[in-house]
Amino acid sequence: MRKTTIWQTTRKALTVTALATMVTGGALLTAGTASAATTLANACSGTVNGGMGDTVAITGTSVKELVRAGAREAGTLALYDVAANDIAKVNTINVGAVPNAAGGSVDGKAIGAAVRQAVKDTKSWGLGLNPEKTLNSIEHKVAGSCGLTTVATNYVAPTLPAPGTTAPQQGGNGGGTHGLPSSPGLLPGGSNNGTGYAPPRDYGNLPVAQPGVAVAPGVRYPANSPLPGEGAPQYGTEGQAGQGPDVRNAGNAEALATDGMPGGDVQLPMLLAVLVLAGVTAALVRTWVLRRVA
């Protein structure tokens, strides 16, 4: 009886140990799978491809010459060759990450700050008399020369619902799928859900002119009736409009009597008089001009 109890206790202990080992191993495998990778770029500018969430890093050699130039321009008597060689020994410098989108960017400011910290971490003795000023010069130099564009290789664009289909909606009494209004991709109330579909316009409440019936001219304007515009009141000097015979035209024009000569003809005596007058005027002008010259 005692042996049976010991065996049962031992078997339970072994079972618990095996289960704990399986759980621990599974957790380790899950952690290894979920960890994000590091995408290493060989230059501090250009395009880098990686998975969403991956860390973006550059090599120390890709910024070696920029560190050299920044240390030389600092004016702190820095041994710029030493600083450049020290940063070249750094294998990876984390500068950003690939966003959860189709693409993104890592600007030069972020890269400059990361390189500054990496140079500082090397504890290089080539930073000169004022290490902080040298580091600031290096950061400024790198920030103005670097910049990366990230592309997510595992990005999948969302699909749009086909026209005329229904989409599931959350909330309400019990949830479920509900048919959308007449226009696909729209939520009730006409609000757009970002699918790019717009509701159809309703022109039913606009006033519309009804087509008329053509009327013959003889019916519209009878033969014995005045045409439109006829019979309008005339304004005269005596009386007022609408008083019948008392209304008169303004003024009375009469033709003047003529002398019997055909109108518009220039007679010969008048033409000769004009020519003589022109000759006399020319002679007077000539005489006056000659006297003025003399």
Beta strands, then each sheet from edge to edge (+ up, - down):
strand 1: 38-41
strand 2: 45-50
strand 3: 55-58
strand 4: 93-97
strand 5: 103-106
strand 6: 147-152
strand 7: 167-168
strand 8: 177-178
sheet 1: 1+ 3+ 4-
sheet 2: 2+ 6+ 5-
sheet 3: 7+ 8-
end
